[in-house]
Amino acid sequence: MQLGATAIALSTAGLAAAIALLPRLRARLHLAQAKHPSLSGHSRIAARIASLIPFYEYDEARFFRCDDAPAEIAALRRAAFVRLSQLYQARFAQTTALTAQAAESISDLQFTAAYRVPFQFRRLVCRHLNAGAFVRSSRGVTLTDLDGNCSYDLAGSYGVNVFGYDFYKSCIERALARVRELGPVLGPYHPAVADNVRRLREISGLDEVSFHMSGTEAVMQAVRLARYHTGRSHIVRFCGAYHGWWGDVQPGVGNPLPAHATYTLKDMSEATLRVLRTRSDIACVLVNPVQALHSNANAPADSALVDSSRRAHFDKHAYAGWLSQLRAVCSERGIVLIFDEVFVGFRLAAGGAQEYFGVRADMVTFGKTLGGGLPIGAVCGRKDLMKRFRDDRPAEICFARGTFNSHPYVMAAMNEFLRRLDEPDMRAIYRDLDQVWDRRAERLNQTLAEQGLPVQVANMSSIFTICYTRPARYNWMLQFYLRAQDLSLSWIGTGRLIFSLNYGEPDFDEVAARFVAAAAAMQRDGWWWAGSAMTNKSIRRQILREMLLARAQELGMLRRRHRIEELPAEQLERRLVVQLDVMERVGEDLRHPDQAGLHVLDEEQVHGPEQQAAHSEDQPYLPYMRDELGGARMRLEQAEQGGIEIKR
Ligand SMILES: Cc1ncc(COP(=O)(O)O)c(C=O)c1O
């Protein structure tokens, strides 16, 4: 009798505990559902997988035949590579000489040189296809290197160059003249500051402004203020979006620490809106509008271009609809909506993304071009959100200052930029801007298609990205063919082409003609040969097999070096095989063509990385991983217990 009563009491207590846990579980489930199924939506897993990827490289024979192309195709490729290498050597001799000398002690140069192409090809490419990293001058839409080569600039100084270099040169020159008397005095302001604030308030429709030294800093400040005023801890960023290299907005690969207060959620998703509607720990949502071009994916770099599965497409209407849904839910829940316009600001419309998409934010960050050619970050925001102290709690401040904030030279260059922006000829540039660039992209695509070339571009106004229409292993070679045509891309390769708005029709037509010529040469040289059985999936599987082999070899060497006992060594070996197997299966389970455990080092992961698993506590998120990964964890456990067969 007593036993029965105890049992009832216990089960009631259990039920009560379960009921008490239900809302928490539901919240966690909603969070899991709002995570994108790709690796870029799972930063912790991405970071773990990245740590498993071994370095290996192709020998010379494999370099030209890693897709098992026939010998005559490999010979064509080899001959083309030698020709290109000779051309590079002759054309860029002085530029590469200084680059080689300087690279010894410029860590940034070593890094960018290494991450231009998939790592298996790195050594030969670095040795033979180096165009150097120095330039002497800029003019119109061109750059001139130390050898006197004049090339079309498609890198756009990471997006800073919206109106053409000559425009920024004149901003800086005029600014220098204006502040000459004051010099680099910091603390007190140059009068240009007041006018800048007035103009930025008008442009943003927001009440107050703060100045910083980079886009990263502006984002840090906007997020810090959102946390301060809402009293909430977490930020939401969208899968694939870059917001600078500060740790909280750069979880996952590239950041040695996990970002514990960051939710990385699916862009353009009802599941995300549900999370925003139901959680009470979210301070702000960060939006980088360039994601409209490739939502939920990173802006890709050639180092990640192991196959042709990447897609991009811009639908302005759909993205505007998404932003207004975000606006509504943020207003409803007291979440601060931040548009990070560091990249797209002043490129899409004079009033920025707010004007372009017709949606208002609570805070906007600007940077890059706003400095009139000098380094800058700025936050515009609602009065109640920008305040850094509380009237009723004098010690509770939100500290944000920096030695070089509001530097007179920068403020004067910004003022030149903003004043010019107001002039009718500058305003006219924005008229029909999208139509102009859409027509240009369309023309280029048409020519590429007519010539049977497996390349297409997608664009968001003047920002282009390149997609490949046929499975291939050598797409990354295109950057070197483009350079041979005197088209200069940034170190991330063909992932993104950034045109300045001073590109006239003749300039664009010339670039398009050279682009097509480069692609045609690459096709002629056999790099896009595709065996009938080759698919993007088969390419990724092949690379995973290579990695497995590399890991096994690594382990063999370790065993020899350290005389590890046979049995533990075998166990270790088996574990690695299992890990890599799981990695492959995770890639498949996640059903995302871009992300089979390989695209972990791409532009935003090296120039500014990716994702953090959406979890609210410090503990690993394992209990929910099984749902999210379609049983990948279960398989790992089974495998570790000896219940899995590794099929190859
Ligand atoms: C949207 C966005 N936010 C922030 C940043 C960081 O700006 P910065 O490189 O000036 O720190 C960037 C840089 O590319 C960016 O594109």
The ligand as a MOL file (V3000), in Angstrom:
LIG
                    3D

  0  0  0     0  0            999 V3000
M  V30 BEGIN CTAB
M  V30 COUNTS 16 16 0 0 0
M  V30 BEGIN ATOM
M  V30 1 C 28.5290 43.6510 -43.7300 0
M  V30 2 C 29.8580 43.8900 -43.1220 0
M  V30 3 N 29.9490 44.2120 -41.8280 0
M  V30 4 C 31.1250 44.4640 -41.2350 0
M  V30 5 C 32.2930 44.3680 -41.9390 0
M  V30 6 C 33.6180 44.6360 -41.2720 0
M  V30 7 O 34.1210 45.8510 -41.6840 0
M  V30 8 P 35.6910 46.1650 -41.5100 0
M  V30 9 O 36.4140 45.2420 -42.4360 0
M  V30 10 O 35.8210 47.6150 -41.8670 0
M  V30 11 O 36.0160 45.9060 -40.0790 0
M  V30 12 C 32.2650 44.0230 -43.2950 0
M  V30 13 C 33.5150 43.8860 -44.0580 0
M  V30 14 O 33.5890 43.3150 -45.1100 0
M  V30 15 C 31.0160 43.7710 -43.9010 0
M  V30 16 O 30.9370 43.4210 -45.1910 0
M  V30 END ATOM
M  V30 BEGIN BOND
M  V30 1 1 1 2
M  V30 2 1 2 3
M  V30 3 2 2 15
M  V30 4 2 3 4
M  V30 5 1 4 5
M  V30 6 1 5 6
M  V30 7 2 5 12
M  V30 8 1 6 7
M  V30 9 1 7 8
M  V30 10 2 8 9
M  V30 11 1 8 10
M  V30 12 1 8 11
M  V30 13 1 12 13
M  V30 14 1 12 15
M  V30 15 2 13 14
M  V30 16 1 15 16
M  V30 END BOND
M  V30 END CTAB
M  END
